[in-house]
Amino acid sequence: MFAIIKSGGKQYTVKPGDLLKVDSINAEVDSDIQISDVLAVSENGQLNIGKPFVAKAVVTAKVVDQVKDDKVLVFKRRRRKDYKSRFGHRSHLTVLKISDIKVG
């Protein structure tokens, strides 16, 4: 059984027991969250695709950690103009452990 969920503008394929890094979710560590934006669910070889979401489908996950991603450096330069700019950022991520997928 697997599901395709939407979180933070991105889509992820998940199975029970998977660890997943998603964009930051405002939740405490060791708390359970429910994701109701389920785009598709495969159960017993049958694929149920939503329009846009599958009705009454919920993915339950546990928040494992709140972390920061690796640093991404951005370097801008214009030739012959003596212009250089260097900066970077680290994205905030939430690590989830998928515990259950329920349909209906």
N, C-alpha and C positions, 0 to 999 in steps of 0.2 A: 504494500500500500504506500502510495506517495501522494503528495499534494503540491501544487504550485501556488505560492502565496505572494502577495505584494506588500512590501514594507519599504518606506522611504523612497518611493518612486522607482524601485527596482523589483525584479521578480526573482524568486528563489524556488528551486525544487527541493522539497524536504521529505524526510522519512522519520519515523519515530526513532529516537536515539541520536540523531544528527546534532553536531555542534555547528552553529551558524553565527557569522559576524555580520551584523546589520548596522545601519546608521543609528545614531544614538536615540534610544527610547527612554523617556522619563519614567523609570521604574527602579525600585530598590533591588539590591542583590538578594538572591534567594527568594524572590517573590515570583508568583505565577502570573503569566499574562495570557490573554486569549486574542488570537489574530483572526478576525472575521473576514478579512479581505482574501478569500480563497478563490482563485481563478479556475482551478481544475482539480479534480480528485480522481485517482485511479484506485478502484477497489475490486478485488477478485477478477482482474483482467478487463474490467469495464471502465471506460474513461467518461467521467461526467464533467462537461465543460459548462461554465457559467456564462451568463449574459448580463452584465460583465462578471458577476460573482455567483458562486454556487450558493443556492438558498439553504440556510440553516447548517452550513458547514463551518466548523471552528477548529483551528489548530491551537493546541495548548502548549505553551513553552515555559521553561523556567529560566530566569535571568541568572546566569552564572557569574558574569563580571562586567564591569564598565571599564574599558581600556581606551588607549590612544593608539592610532595606527602609526606606521613608520612615517618619517618626515618626507614630504614631497618638496623638492627644491625647484623654484621657478627662476630662470635666468633670462633676462631680456637684453638685447643688444642691437644697436643700429650702427651699421658700418659707416665709417667716415664722419660720424656725428658726435663722437666722444660721449656716447650715452650707454651706460650699463646699469642694470638694476637686478638685484638678487634678493629674493625673499622666499619664504617657505611656510608650510602649515602642516599640522598634524590633525587628522580627522578623529573625532570622538566616535567610538564604536561600542555597541552592546553585544556581548556574547550570549547566545541563547542555546539551550538544549531542548530540542523538540521532544515532548513527552507523549502526546496523543493527537490523533486526527479523528474528528467525529463528523459524521454526515447525518443530517436529519434528526 
